[in-house]
Amino acid sequence: MTKTPESPDVTPNSPHSLVTYGLFLAWALHDAEELAFGPRWVRENVPVLRKRLPQVPEAVWRAMERVDEREFRAAVGAMGVIVGAAAVAGARTGGRSGFYQGALNGFGLHGLMHLAQAAAVRGYTPGSVTSPLIVVPFTLWARGRLKRAGVLRPTRARDAVTGLALAAGATVAAHAIAHKLTTPRF
């Protein structure tokens, strides 16, 4: 294994850095859509969705309505730190990092969740345009490159669950950080 001080675990067979740092780039493009349309979409659509989807717990609707634009931007920033850290971990290890691969899987699965949300509301939801154009294709491409490089971990059902759990946990953590940062202290 050839190691350099900058990338201790990168070998000649390691995937191109676009596979690893590309996760952050793809995420940034996707979240630009969410930043542009998310808070306004929630304000305009939650009242209608609340009536159309009465099976969704009221606490979910209240939580969505509580997040203002400033908190939402802060949450996206916190998520950027998490995704950036995963991309760096991937680059440093030539794509072998479990954190990076879990984040990549979670990113792709979260793109599918956006598509499912759009289907459930029978229309646009923030993130549903870039999911089929960027999120899902990038994830499939990156996983293919990792597989060709021989560093993709075998994928099992529990890996999908882990990826979704990582995405959900990162989202909860990002919103908790954002809430803490944007809530006035008296």
Rosetta blueprint (number, residue, H / E / L):
1 M L
2 T L
3 K L
4 T L
5 P L
6 E L
7 S L
8 P L
9 D L
10 V L
11 T L
12 P L
13 N L
14 S L
15 P L
16 H L
17 S H
18 L H
19 V H
20 T H
21 Y H
22 G H
23 L H
24 F H
25 L H
26 A H
27 W H
28 A H
29 L H
30 H H
31 D H
32 A H
33 E H
34 E H
35 L H
36 A H
37 F H
38 G H
39 P H
40 R H
41 W H
42 V H
43 R H
44 E H
45 N H
46 V H
47 P H
48 V H
49 L H
50 R H
51 K H
52 R H
53 L L
54 P L
55 Q L
56 V L
57 P L
58 E H
59 A H
60 V H
61 W H
62 R H
63 A H
64 M H
65 E H
66 R H
67 V L
68 D L
69 E H
70 R H
71 E H
72 F H
73 R H
74 A H
75 A H
76 V H
77 G H
78 A H
79 M H
80 G H
81 V H
82 I H
83 V H
84 G H
85 A H
86 A H
87 A H
88 V H
89 A H
90 G H
91 A H
92 R H
93 T L
94 G L
95 G L
96 R L
97 S L
98 G H
99 F H
100 Y H
101 Q H
102 G H
103 A H
104 L H
105 N H
106 G H
107 F H
108 G H
109 L H
110 H H
111 G H
112 L H
113 M H
114 H H
115 L H
116 A H
117 Q H
118 A H
119 A H
120 A H
121 V H
122 R L
123 G L
124 Y L
125 T L
126 P L
127 G L
128 S L
129 V L
130 T H
131 S H
132 P H
133 L H
134 I H
135 V H
136 V H
137 P H
138 F H
139 T H
140 L H
141 W H
142 A H
143 R H
144 G H
145 R H
146 L H
147 K H
148 R H
149 A L
150 G L
151 V L
152 L L
153 R L
154 P L
155 T L
156 R L
157 A H
158 R H
159 D H
160 A H
161 V H
162 T H
163 G H
164 L H
165 A H
166 L H
167 A H
168 A H
169 G H
170 A H
171 T H
172 V H
173 A H
174 A H
175 H H
176 A H
177 I H
178 A H
179 H H
180 K H
181 L H
182 T H
183 T L
184 P L
185 R L
186 F L
